[in-house]
Amino acid sequence: YQRRVHGYAAVSMRQLASDVGVQVGTIYNYTKDKQALLFAIMSEHMTELLQAWTREGQDADPSDQLSQFLNFHLDYHLARRDAVFIAYMELRNLDAANFAEIETLRRQYEDALEQILIAGKNAKAFDIADTRITTLAIIGMLTEVVTWYRPDGRLKPMYSALI
């Protein structure tokens, strides 16, 4: 994966075409430029993530909802390491309009977790001073697991020791 090894800025459309085994002109039949391709990858990842979480059917109890969210996030992201890497590490390469659209999608996902934390705080199940900061911290920690977790590593079965 050239994009992961070299990053968006260092990879040309010619390199991408070579990676997938097509002529460079063929790529332009599917995307107008590298920016549009990056946005499409990120948008697809975030849209599918939101749809998958919506389909999940959340539990009623905030503690159970939180556990469900943690497991969902890890399962979803560990199964899509390359998409996650691009979606989180290449944000800086989006133009302003595309960045705003991706940030809107990211905010929707963050809001889903924050609503769980607010419900838990209101039910006195969680002692949280700032639900927004806690939301960002949890998502950051969960997403970082993708960079170091290995199924054949120390944590077996899966990541049960994490949650």
Secondary structure, 3 states (H helix, E strand, C coil): CHHHHHCCCCCCHHHHHHHHCCCHHHHCCCCCCHHHHHHHHHHHHHHHHHHHHHHCCCCCCHHHHHHHHHHHHHHHHHCCHHHHHHHHHCHHHCCHHHHHHHHHHHHHHHHHHHHHHHHHHHCCCCCCCCHHHHHHHHHHHHHHHHHHCCCCCCCCCCCHHHC
